[in-house]
Every structure is written in structure tokens, then in C-alpha cells.
Amino acid sequence: MYIDSHCHLDRLDLSRHEDSLANLVQAAGEAGVEQMLCVAIDLNQFDAMYNQVAPFNNIFTSAGIHPCHVGECPYDEARLRAAASKPGIVALGETGLDYHYSEELAGAQKASFAGHLKLGSELGLPVIVHTREARQDTLDIIDQHADRDTAGVLHCFTESLEMAQAALEMNFMISFSGIITFKNAEELRDVVRAVPLEQMLIETDSPYLAPVPYRGKPNEPTYVPQVAKCIAELKGVSVEEVARITRENFYRLFSRATPVERSV
């Protein structure tokens, strides 16, 4: 069984599932997706997201502020702490740095990122990290503020092998999405080949970045087996082994998450 370690269920177009999240969860289960982590990007929208997924005991959640959202939702420790106290919260984030879209917010992003890491250390929660065109600053802030025991994950990884290796040395995991199936992603596939399976997660980042053969369509957790299949081919192992090990990695990193039977 697979775990989609990073998705945004509150942002999905559910029309193909009769506008029902329950139907989507059922479809994911039928595709072998056991559990999902629905990741927050904005505390202003957190309650709506949380309430939407709360009825499902196989959907975990995170609390955090995406770096591209710090303009409209500045870091607020009290709000983040309150959100993180809710049942089913297993991580902080996503947070991090994004200089591609929001370099003018670099200062606010750095402060928010550091705040998430420090609070994660205090609360014993791993941190989900988004990084784009900010390699050294991302690594420096992790090095300065992350707890090596609770650590976290660099999600939807698209950066260099050198960055991946530096993050692994700080006990962070690396998560790969459907991007690894794209025709022009050979350098990223080299990173997949090099990263130990025992330090890897799989994700969709849905509704974005649908893997081949669904590229160009809305993404959803149902497609995470395609990511596992690509990793299996690159690693020369069975897809069942990829599913098993990434599942074990998920529960090791997100220690507050527990395996449950799928239900609504």
C-alpha cells in the first residue's frame, strides 16, 4: 500500500468524483493509496482545509505557511502553535524559501522558515520544506535552526544531488513527485538513483504536477503509484519494495501518524 506524503486535497477539483472528497478517498484506496498527508499553505485557509479532511481518519494534516504566502499571511507563532495543537496534525509546513516567484519576500520567508523550524523542534514535529532557487539559504537555515531528531523533508525535490546529500546529512528526507517521470527530468532521475531508498518519500503534490501518463491533467493521490513505479525502475527493485520502504519512512518521520484502516 502507498502513502501520498504531500497533497493539497482542499485545492482539488472534485468534479470527476461527483464533487465528493469521500469518492476521491475511495478511488485512492482502490488504487492502493492507504493514507495521505494534506499539507497546509496558509493559516488564513487552515480551518477550512482542516474541517474538510477531518472526517477521514486516513488523512493526516500539517499546519504552516508556504513561502509564497507570507505576504498575505505573515508568520505568527501563536496562530501556528494553535493550529498545530489540533488532532491529526503530524507536521509543520509547508514552509521554506522560494526565490523564483517571491524573491522580494526573502526576508519574511527566512524569518517564517526559521520560526517553523524552531517551533517544530519545541513541539517535536517534523517540518515540510519547499525550496526553489534558494539552495544555500535553505540549507543554512536548516543547519542553524532544525532539530536533527525531528528533522523534516524536502518535498517535491527538484534541486541538485549536492543539495540532497547536504539535507540527508542533516537527517532530512527527500520526497519525489511526478516530476521524475517527465521526459526532461533526467538530471533529477540521477538524484533519485543516488538517494537511498531508506531516506525517501513519495508524493503527488496534487493537484499539481501529474505524472506521466497523466501529465497535463489535474493531479490527485490516485496517481502516486506512478511515482513509486518510476523509482522502482530507476532503483532496480520491485514497486512493492518502494511502497513498503517509503511507507515505513513516512511513519518514522511523521511519528504522530499511525496506520489506520480506510474509512469515512
C-alpha positions as CSV (number, residue, x, y, z in Angstrom):
1,M,0.0,0.0,0.0
2,Y,1.2,3.5,-0.8
3,I,1.2,6.7,1.1
4,D,0.9,10.1,-0.6
5,S,3.1,12.1,1.7
6,H,2.2,15.5,0.3
7,C,-1.1,16.6,-1.3
8,H,-3.4,19.6,-1.2
9,L,-6.8,18.0,-1.0
10,D,-8.6,21.3,-0.3
11,R,-7.4,22.6,-3.7
12,L,-8.6,19.7,-5.8
13,D,-11.2,19.9,-8.5
14,L,-13.5,17.1,-7.3
15,S,-15.9,17.2,-10.3
16,R,-14.6,13.9,-11.7
17,H,-15.5,12.4,-8.3
18,E,-19.1,13.9,-8.2
19,D,-17.8,16.8,-6.1
20,S,-17.2,14.4,-3.2
21,L,-14.0,14.1,-1.3
22,A,-15.2,10.7,0.0
23,N,-15.4,9.4,-3.5
24,L,-11.8,10.6,-4.2
25,V,-10.6,8.9,-1.0
26,Q,-12.4,5.7,-2.1
27,A,-10.8,5.9,-5.6
28,A,-7.4,6.4,-4.0
29,G,-7.9,3.4,-1.8
30,E,-8.9,1.3,-4.8
31,A,-5.6,2.4,-6.4
32,G,-3.7,1.1,-3.3
33,V,-3.2,4.5,-1.6
34,E,-3.6,3.8,2.1
35,Q,-3.1,7.2,3.6
36,M,-2.5,10.8,2.7
37,L,-0.9,13.9,4.2
38,C,-2.9,17.0,3.4
39,V,-0.5,19.9,3.6
40,A,-1.4,23.5,4.6
41,I,-0.1,26.5,2.8
42,D,-1.8,29.4,4.5
43,L,-3.1,29.8,8.1
44,N,-5.9,32.0,6.8
45,Q,-7.3,29.0,5.0
46,F,-6.2,26.4,7.5
47,D,-9.5,25.9,9.3
48,A,-11.5,25.3,6.1
49,M,-8.9,22.7,5.0
50,Y,-8.8,21.0,8.4
51,N,-12.5,20.8,8.6
52,Q,-12.8,19.4,5.1
53,V,-10.5,16.5,5.8
54,A,-11.1,15.9,9.5
55,P,-13.9,13.2,8.9
56,F,-11.3,10.9,7.3
57,N,-9.1,9.0,9.6
58,N,-6.7,8.1,6.9
59,I,-5.9,11.7,6.1
60,F,-3.3,13.4,8.2
61,T,-2.7,17.1,8.1
62,S,0.0,19.7,8.6
63,A,-0.1,23.4,9.7
64,G,2.1,26.0,8.1
65,I,2.7,29.0,5.8
66,H,4.1,28.5,2.3
67,P,6.9,30.9,1.5
68,C,4.9,32.4,-1.4
69,H,2.1,33.2,1.0
70,V,4.0,35.1,3.7
71,G,2.9,38.4,2.2
72,E,-0.8,37.8,2.9
73,C,-0.2,35.5,5.9
74,P,2.9,36.6,7.9
75,Y,4.4,34.2,10.3
76,D,2.5,34.3,13.6
77,E,3.8,31.8,16.2
78,A,0.7,31.9,18.3
79,R,-1.6,31.1,15.4
80,L,0.8,28.3,14.1
81,R,1.0,26.9,17.6
82,A,-2.8,26.8,18.0
83,A,-3.2,25.1,14.6
84,A,-0.5,22.6,15.4
85,S,-2.3,21.6,18.6
86,K,-5.3,20.1,16.7
87,P,-5.8,16.3,16.5
88,G,-4.3,14.7,13.4
89,I,-1.6,17.3,12.9
90,V,1.7,15.4,12.2
91,A,4.0,18.1,10.8
92,L,4.6,21.8,10.4
93,G,4.7,23.3,6.9
94,E,4.9,23.6,4.2
95,T,7.4,26.4,4.8
96,G,10.8,27.2,3.2
97,L,12.1,29.6,0.6
98,D,11.0,30.4,-3.0
99,Y,13.1,33.0,-4.8
100,H,11.6,32.1,-8.2
101,Y,8.2,33.7,-7.6
102,S,8.7,35.8,-4.4
103,E,12.3,36.9,-4.0
104,E,11.2,40.3,-2.9
105,L,9.8,38.5,0.2
106,A,13.1,36.8,1.0
107,G,13.4,38.4,4.4
108,A,9.9,37.5,5.5
109,Q,10.4,34.0,4.1
110,K,13.6,33.4,6.0
111,A,12.0,34.6,9.3
112,S,8.9,32.4,8.7
113,F,11.1,29.3,7.8
114,A,13.3,29.7,10.9
115,G,10.2,30.1,13.0
116,H,8.6,26.9,11.7
117,L,11.9,25.0,12.4
118,K,12.3,26.3,15.9
119,L,8.6,25.6,16.8
120,G,8.9,22.2,15.2
121,S,11.9,21.5,17.4
122,E,10.0,22.6,20.5
123,L,6.8,20.6,19.7
124,G,8.6,17.5,18.3
125,L,7.1,18.0,14.9
126,P,9.0,17.4,11.6
127,V,9.0,20.3,9.1
128,I,7.9,20.1,5.4
129,V,10.2,22.2,3.3
130,H,9.6,23.9,0.0
131,T,12.7,25.1,-1.7
132,R,13.1,26.7,-5.1
133,E,16.2,28.7,-6.4
134,A,17.3,29.2,-2.8
135,R,19.6,26.2,-2.2
136,Q,22.3,27.7,0.1
137,D,19.9,29.8,2.1
138,T,17.6,26.8,2.6
139,L,20.5,24.6,3.8
140,D,21.9,27.3,6.1
141,I,18.6,27.9,7.8
142,I,18.0,24.2,8.3
143,D,21.6,23.9,9.7
144,Q,21.0,26.8,12.1
145,H,17.5,26.0,13.3
146,A,16.4,22.5,12.7
147,D,16.3,19.7,15.3
148,R,18.2,16.8,13.8
149,D,15.9,14.3,15.6
150,T,12.5,15.7,14.5
151,A,14.1,16.9,11.2
152,G,11.7,17.0,8.2
153,V,11.6,16.5,4.5
154,L,12.5,18.5,1.3
155,H,9.3,17.9,-0.6
156,C,8.8,17.7,-4.4
157,F,12.6,17.8,-4.8
158,T,13.9,19.3,-8.0
159,E,17.3,20.6,-6.9
160,S,20.8,19.2,-7.2
161,L,22.3,16.0,-5.9
162,E,24.7,18.1,-3.8
163,M,21.8,19.8,-2.0
164,A,20.1,16.4,-1.5
165,Q,23.2,15.0,0.1
166,A,23.6,18.0,2.4
167,A,20.0,17.6,3.5
168,L,20.4,13.9,4.1
169,E,23.4,14.6,6.3
170,M,21.1,16.8,8.5
171,N,18.7,13.9,8.8
172,F,16.1,15.3,6.4
173,M,14.4,13.0,4.0
174,I,13.9,13.7,0.3
175,S,10.5,13.4,-1.3
176,F,9.9,12.9,-5.1
177,S,6.8,13.7,-7.1
178,G,5.6,13.0,-10.6
179,I,8.3,15.4,-12.0
180,I,10.7,12.4,-12.0
181,T,8.5,10.9,-14.8
182,F,8.9,13.9,-17.1
183,K,10.9,13.5,-20.3
184,N,13.2,16.4,-19.5
185,A,14.0,15.3,-15.9
186,E,17.0,13.1,-16.4
187,E,19.2,15.0,-14.0
188,L,16.5,14.6,-11.3
189,R,16.3,10.9,-12.1
190,D,20.1,10.8,-11.4
191,V,19.3,12.2,-7.9
192,V,16.7,9.5,-7.4
193,R,19.2,6.9,-8.3
194,A,21.7,8.3,-5.7
195,V,19.3,9.0,-2.7
196,P,19.0,5.9,-0.5
197,L,15.5,4.4,-0.6
198,E,15.5,4.4,3.2
199,Q,15.6,8.2,3.2
200,M,13.0,8.8,0.5
201,L,9.3,9.6,0.4
202,I,6.8,9.7,-2.5
203,E,4.1,12.3,-3.1
204,T,1.8,13.8,-5.7
205,D,1.8,17.4,-4.6
206,S,-1.7,17.3,-6.2
207,P,-3.5,19.0,-7.8
208,Y,-0.2,20.0,-9.4
209,L,2.4,18.1,-11.5
210,A,0.6,15.0,-12.6
211,P,3.0,12.2,-13.6
212,V,3.2,10.6,-17.0
213,P,0.9,9.3,-18.4
214,Y,-1.4,11.9,-16.8
215,R,0.7,14.9,-17.4
216,G,-1.3,18.0,-18.2
217,K,-4.3,16.7,-16.2
218,P,-5.2,17.6,-12.7
219,N,-3.2,15.5,-10.3
220,E,-4.6,13.5,-7.4
221,P,-3.4,10.9,-4.8
222,T,-4.6,8.1,-7.0
223,Y,-1.6,8.7,-9.2
224,V,1.1,8.3,-6.5
225,P,1.8,4.7,-7.6
226,Q,3.2,6.1,-10.9
227,V,5.9,7.8,-8.8
228,A,6.7,4.6,-7.0
229,K,6.8,2.7,-10.3
230,C,9.4,5.2,-11.7
231,I,11.5,4.9,-8.6
232,A,11.4,1.2,-8.7
233,E,12.6,1.2,-12.3
234,L,15.4,3.6,-11.5
235,K,16.5,1.6,-8.4
236,G,16.1,-1.8,-10.0
237,V,13.8,-3.0,-7.3
238,S,10.1,-4.0,-7.2
239,V,7.4,-1.4,-6.9
240,E,6.2,-3.3,-3.8
241,E,9.5,-2.7,-2.1
242,V,9.4,1.0,-2.9
243,A,5.8,1.2,-1.5
244,R,6.9,-0.7,1.7
245,I,10.0,1.2,2.4
246,T,8.6,4.7,1.7
247,R,5.6,3.7,3.9
248,E,8.0,2.8,6.7
249,N,9.9,6.0,6.2
250,F,6.7,8.0,6.4
251,Y,5.8,6.6,9.8
252,R,9.3,7.0,11.0
253,L,9.4,10.7,10.1
254,F,5.9,11.6,10.9
255,S,5.9,9.8,14.2
256,R,2.5,11.1,15.3
257,A,0.9,9.3,12.3
258,T,-0.4,5.8,12.9
259,P,-1.6,3.3,10.4
260,V,-5.4,3.0,10.3
261,E,-8.0,1.3,8.2
262,R,-9.5,3.5,5.5
263,S,-12.9,4.9,6.5
264,V,-15.1,7.9,6.2
